[in-house]
Amino acid sequence: MSQTGGEILLEALMTQGADIVFCLPGESFLGFLSAAWARQDRLRVITSRNEGGAAYMAEAYGKLTGRPGVAFVTRGPGACNASVGVLTAWQDGTPLVLLVGQSKQGYRGREAYQEVEFRKMFGAIAKHVEEVSDPARIPEIIGRAYAIATSGQPGPVVVVFPQDVLESRAEALLAPVRQVAQAYPDPSAIKRLAALLEQAERPLAIVGGSGWTASASRNFTAFAEAWNIPVAASFRRQDLIDNESPVYAGELGTTLDPELAERLRQADLLLVAGARLSEVDTQAYSLVEVPNPRQSLVHAYPVGEELGRVYAPSLGVVTDAPAFAAALAALSPPQAKPWSEWTAAIRRQAERNRETGNCPGDLDMVEIMAELGRSLPGDAIICQGAGNYTGWVQRYYRFRHFGTQLAPINGSMGYGLPAAIAAKILHPERTVVAFAGDGCFSMNGQELATAVQEGANILILVINNGMYGTIRAHQERSFPGRTLATDLVNPDFVALAEAHGAWAGRVERTADFPAVLSCALNVGRPALVELRLSPEALSTRVMLSSLRKEGF
């Protein structure tokens, strides 16, 4: 049957399993929106207030489900705004399909209105970029996009649709859902891994990356507990292991405990599952030497090209996280575990790190995080963007379940609120909390309107210290007395939230937080709580006044 390109695209997306498309409408893809109008029973279209917000929502969908999140934006400026979500998906390893409207084919090459060559624009930050010229081929191309986005190291795919392709008619056969091939570990590699572990005296496991599942998380935890091996979470991947497990060692990244850093240096074997061992995880490559680590390195990763690219492993295993975790869980642990005291000492320090610390001023973020731990259910989804404020979450919040941490490892600001909206739409029955600094919130605060419109009853905690805290810290350390461009004159966040139709409250003293939090969690609509934090509380470890003496 003859259909428009927009109708063919709609059917192709639904065939691949799409149930939500995040977008900001543009005239270049009205043909698709017309088709989607007739199928609202099967495909929900969420309208954002900025294409960057739509792309972030789709990226968060991919993180939570393991299936490609889908965003649709218009050409030129729309695609440029959405590129931040593509970059996040690329660096975080998240499956994403970005659909981009384009100028009509007959106008191309004339610098037509908002015309951009998207293969060049997205070529360095997407796994694949393809432009559709024949509506009959749309099912084939969408099937390929889904397969590429989810295979190997997951990531973003960009598919470009000229306006006339979506509006012209064709007959097309629907493409089947592609079965993505899994990378299974070689049994001989698992046998060698077990032998290396049994020879170790100070092993340390590191979990991270993408492609994990709830069962993979449980299997890896079961393996680590059976072998009594301490497990550190790579930057912003703390929900891969229950933080209350007796083998949880803490988080690598911007809030790394100096004691854990020293333990990483002392380890004689590193078992790295899914993580790349990035600049952030390794403290600028100082904890693990490049290219030959002092520690024996067992590195498991879904793409062989990554193994040996930075670090030469003692054993490289090409495997995805679920298959690797299942293989490890099937191993029989040794009777004697000479590293038992090593593991116990690391665990004791991890607890001390989460129970100590101070926060100057009338609002104590250590106590705020403790109250959230008492008040939020264990399956609450915690979202955050980037900035020094995130340190309070990373150091003090205890993630208990897989799929409860949504945070970009590429340090992208403005992520928390859009991600929370996507999470609440996917899981309306769960509590969803977005953390944002005052600068971070201001980048995508307009998405509050999306939350209200969609009935996404999330809680946003805005930590307001009147500055871009991370950059200010670097300035104070590297250019003392020459701070510029980091002070912020902010709007009244409470009034702003209320203007959007959300409930809002402000907390300036620690003792007032429990009552305000209770109201926010039970108000039955999106809620924002502004937390007035002293500028002196620059991070979880450093005070502003002492930064120049103590370092950052």
N, C-alpha and C positions, 0 to 999 in steps of 0.2 A: 504494500500500500504506500502510495506517495505521501510523504510528510515533509514539513519544513525542517531545516537544519536544527532549529531550536527544539522541535519535538523529538527529533532523532537523538539529540544530545540529552534531553531529559530522560528518555527511555534507556539510553546507554548508561547514564549515571546510576539510575535506579537498579539496573541489572547488576552493576558492580557493587551494589549495597549502599549507595548514598541515601541518607535520609534527611540530611540538613545541608543547605548551602548558605554560607554567610556571604553577604554582598553589600555593596553600595551601588545602587542602580545607575546605569549609564545608557545613553542612547545606542551605544554600539552593540548591546546585547538585549535589546527589547524583544527580539524574536524568541529568546530563551525565556524571558519573564512571562511572555504571553502564553507559552506552552506550560510553564510552571503554574500559572493561574488555574488551569484546568485540572491539575493533579495535586492540589494542596492536601489531599487525603493521604498522599504517600511521600511527599517531599516538602519539608518545611523550609521556607526562605526567611532568614533572619537579616534584617536591615541594620547595619552599623551606622555610625556617624562619621567614620573615617575609614578609608580602605585599609590603613594599618591596623585598625581595630578588627576589621573583618578577617584579615590574614592571621592575626594573633589568635582569634577565636578558633579558626580552622586548625591552626597549629596545636592549640590546647586540645581540641577534639582528637587529633592524631595521637597526642601523648596519652590521653586517657583510654582510647579504644584500641590502639594498634592498627586502626584502619585509616586510610587517608582522609584528613579533613579537607573539605572543599570550600574554596572561596572564589567568587566571581567579581571581577572589577573591570572598569572600563580602561580604555587605552591611555597612553601618555601620563598625565598627572595621577590618574587612579592607579596605574601599575607602579609608578614610582613610590607612591604612598605604601602600597602593599609589599614592596620589596623588603621591608624590615621583617615581615613575617616569613618570607622566603629565606632570608639569611638566617633567621633563628632556626627554622626547620633544617637547613643545611648543616649548621654547626651543632645542633642538638640531636641530629639523626632522627627526625620526626617525619613520618609519611604525610605528605601534603600535596594536593593537586590544586594549583592556581589556574583558573580560567580567566583569560584576558580578552576583552573585546578589542577589535582592531578596525582600522579604516577599511573602506570597501576596496576590494582587490583592484578595481579599475582606477582607483585614485593613488595607488601605491607608487612610491618613488618620486612623488611630486612635493614632498613635505606637506602632505595633506594634514587636515586638522587633527592635532594630537597624535600624529603618526610617529611611531618609534620602531626601530628594528629590535625586536625582543630577543632574538637569538644572541645578539651581541650584549644586550642589556643584562640578561639573566644567565648567560653562558657560564660565568664563573661561580655562581652560587646556587645552581640547580643541577640535579642529576641529568635532566633531559629537558630540552625546549623544542617544541614542535608547533608548526602552524598548519591549520587545516585549510585545504583549498577545495576539497570536494566533500559536500555534505554526506555522500554515501559512505565515506570512509570514517565518519565520526565514531561509530562503535569500535572499530579496529583501533583507532588512536586512543580512545578513552581506556580501552582494555589494556593497551600497552602502558599508558600513563600509570594506571593502578599497579600493574606488575612491577614497573621500575621503581615506583615510590616505596614499595614494600619489600623489595628483594635486597639481599646483601645488607649493607648498611642503609636503613631506610632514609628517605630524604624527600625533597620537594621536586615536583615536575610541573612545568609550565606549559599549558596548551593555549594557543592563540586562535581566536575565531574572528576572521573578517566579518563585518556586519552583514554583507550580502550572502555569506555562507550560511548564516543562521536563518536568513529570510527566504532563501531559495528552496526549491523542493527536490526531493530525490527519493528513491527506494533504497532502503538499507536493511541488511540482515544484522540482528543483534549479535554481538560477539560474546562468547561464553566468558565466565569468570576465570581468570588465569590462576592456576595453582602455582604459588610461589615455592620454588625449590628450597628446602631447608639445608643448611650446612651442618652436618653431623660430625662430631669429633671422631678421629681415627681411634679405634680401640687400643692400638699400640701406644698412641700418645697419652691416653688416660692411664695406661699401665705405667708408663715412664713417669708421668706426673705423680702417681702414688708413691713411686720409689723415691723421687726427689723430696716429697713431703716427709717420708719416713726418715730420711737422712738429715732433715732440718732440725735446728735447735731453737730458732727464733722466726717462725713463719708469720706472715701477715698477708691476709687476703684483701683485695680492693675490688669493690663492685661498682659498676657504672655503665654508661652508655645507654643505648636504646634497644628496643626489641624484646624487653622483658615481659613476662606475664606473671599473674598472681601465683601460678603453680611453679614457675621458675624461681620466684622469690622464696617460696616455701621450701623448695628442694635445696636451694643453695644454703638457706638457713639451717636446714636439717643436716646437711653435710658438715657445715662449719661447727655446729654444736656437737655432732657425733665425734668429730676429730678435735674439738676444742681449739679451733684456730680463730684468732681474733680477726674481725672483719671491719675495715674502714670503708665508708661510703665516699665515692668521688664527689666532686663539687655538685651540690644540689641534686643528689641522687640518694638521699637518706631514706626514702621510702622503699628501697630495695631490700632492706632487712629491718626487722622489728628492732627499734631502738632500745627496747627493754630486754632483748636477748642477752644472755650472759657472755656472748662473744662480740657484742657490738662495741667497736673501738672508738667511734666518733666520725667526724666529717673532715675530709680534706677540702681545702679551698680557702676562701677569704677569712674564715673564722677558725682556721686550723689551730688546735691546741699545741703550743710549743712542745709539750711533753710527747704528744703523738708524733710530731715531726721528728723528734729525736728517736723515738721507737722505730719509725720508718727507716731512718739512717742505720739503726742497729740491726735491722732484720737481715737474716741470711737468705731468706727466700720470699719473694713476692709472687703471689698468685693473683693475677689481674684478670678479672672476668668482665669483658665488655667495655671497659674504660680505655681511653687512649693514652692516659698519663699525660695530661696537658700541662701547659705552663702554670695554670692555677693549681692543679692537683699536686704539682711537684715543687711549688714555691720557686718559680722561674728556673726549673730544671736543676735546682740545687740539692734536692733530696734523693733524686735518682740520676746518676750521672749519664750523660750522653757521650758516645753511643753505647758504651759498655758499662752497664750498672755494676756496682760493687756486689749487689745482691744477685743471687740466682733469680732469673725472671721467667716465670711461666705466664705467657700472654695469650689469652683466648679472645678472638675477635672475629666478627662475621665475614670480614673481607681480608683476603690474604695480603693485599697490597699494603695494608696498614702494619702488618707484622714485620718488624725490622726497619720501618721507614724512619723512625726516630731512635728507638732502642733495639739493640740486638738481643733477642730473647734466648735464654738457655733452651726453652721449648716453646715453639709457637703452635697454636692450635686454631685452625680455621673452623669456627663453629658459631652458631647463634646461641644466645643466652639460654633459652629453654632446653635445647639439646645438651648443652654443656652442664647445666645444673642437674639435669636428670642423670647424666652419666656420673657426676660426682656423688649424688645421693645414693647411687647403687654401690659405691665403694665401701668395703669393710674397713673400719678404722683399726689402727694398731692397738694392741693391748697397752703398751707403754707410750706415754705422750710426754717426752722430756720437756716440752714447752709449756706445760700446764701453769707453772708459776708465772711465766712470761705473759700468758693470756690473762691470768688473774690480775696481774699488776696493771696491764693496759686497761682492763675493765674498771678497776678501782679509780684510775686517773680519769677515765671518761666520765664517771659519776661525779668526781670532784669538779671537773670542768663545767658540768651542767648545774652544779649546786652552789658555785661560788661566783663572785663578781659583784661589782657595785655600779650604780648609775647615779650620778649627781643630779641634783635638782629635786623638785617636788614630785615628779613623775618617775617612778622606778620601773624601767622596762623589764628588769629581771622578775619583779613581782607581777607585772602585767602578763608576762609569758606564763608564769606559774598559774595565775588565775585562768588563763585560757586553757591550760592543760587540765585544770579541774572542771571547767565548764563545757568544753567542746567534746562531742562524742569521738570515739576512737577512729571512726571512718570519715571524719570531717576532711574536706579537701582544702588544702592550704595553698594559696596562690601568691606570688610575689614577682616584682620586677627586678630592678637593680638599684643598688645604692647601699650606703653603710647601714641603713636601717634594717636591711635583710639579715645582718649579723645576729640580731636578737632572735630571729626565727631559727636560723641555722644552728646557733649554739644552744638554745634553750628549749625549743619545742621538741617533743618526743613523738616521732612518726612511728605509728604502730602497724600500719597496713600498706600494702602495695597500692599505688595509684592515689596517694593522698598528698603528693607534693608536685605542684605545677610551678616550675621556675626555670627560666632560660639560662643555660650554662654559658651562652654567649654574652651575658651581661647586658641584655637589652632592656632599656627603661620603658615604662608604660605598659608592661605586659600583664600585671596582676589583675586589673579590673576586667579587660576583655577575656582573659583566661577564665576568670571566675564566672562570667556570664555563660560561656560555653559549658563549663562544668555543671552549672546549675540547670541548664537546659537539658543536658544529658542525664543528670541525676537529681531531679527535683525533690526527691525524698531525703537527700543528704544535706548537711550543713556545709556551706561553702564560704570561706573567708578569704578576702583579698587584702594583702598588706601593700601599702604604697607610701613612699616618702612624699613630702610636699612637692618636690620637683618631679618625681616619678608620676604621681597622680595627675599633675597638670598636663602631662603629655597625652593622656587619653581619658581625662575626666569626663569628657562629653559623652562617653559610652554609658554613663549613668542613665541617660535618656533611653538607651537601648534596654538596659536592665528593667527600667520601669515599664516600658512598652511591652516587653516580653514576659513580664511577671516573674523575672528571675530574682527571687528574694535572697540576695546575697548580703553579706556583711563586709563593708570596706573599712579598714582601719588605716587612717592617714596619720603617719608619724611626722609631725611638723616641727622642724627645728630651724626653719627660716634660711636654709642654705642647701646648695648641692654638696652634701656632706663628704662624699667620696673624693670629689675633686678638691674640695677645701682641705682635706687631710693631706693630699699630695702636695698642694701649694704650701701648706704650713711646714711640711717636711723638707721640701726641695727649694722653696723660694720664700723663706720666712720673712715676714714683714711686707710682702709684695702680693697680697691676696687681691684678686680682682675677678669680677664676673661670677662669683659664687654666692653672693648674698641674694636673697629672694624677698620681694615684697609680695605676699600671697593674698589671694582673695579670702573672704570669710567662707571657709569650707562648709560650715554648717548651713549658712544661708544659701550657698550654691547648691548643696544637696537638696535642701527643701524646695528650692526653685525647680528642681528636676522632678519633684514629686516623691522623693525619698524621705524616710525618717532620719533625723540627724541629732547628734549630741556631741558635747565637747567635754574632755576630761583634762584637768590640769593638775590634779592630785591623785596619787595612787589609790587612796582610800575610796575615791568616788567611782572607780572603774567597775567594780562588780555590779552595782545597781544599773549603771548605764549599759553595760554589756548585756545584762538580763533583758532590759527593754529592747535593745537592738535585735537580740536573737528571737524575740517573741512578738515583734510588732506586726508581722505578716506582710511586709513589703521591703524593698531594698532599704538598707540602713547604712549610714556612714557615721563613724565615730572619729572625731579628730582628737589625737593625742598630742598635747603640747609638751614637747621634749626640750629640755635645756640644750642650747648649742654646745655646752661644755661636754655633754655625753656624745662625743663624736663617733665612738664605736664601742663594742663590748669590752675592749681592753685599753683604749687610749682616751684620755681626756684632752680637750682642746688646749688647755693651758699648759699641759705637760708635754705636748706633742714634740715641740722643738728640742726638748731635752732627751726624751725617751725614744723618739722615733715612732713610726707608724707601723 
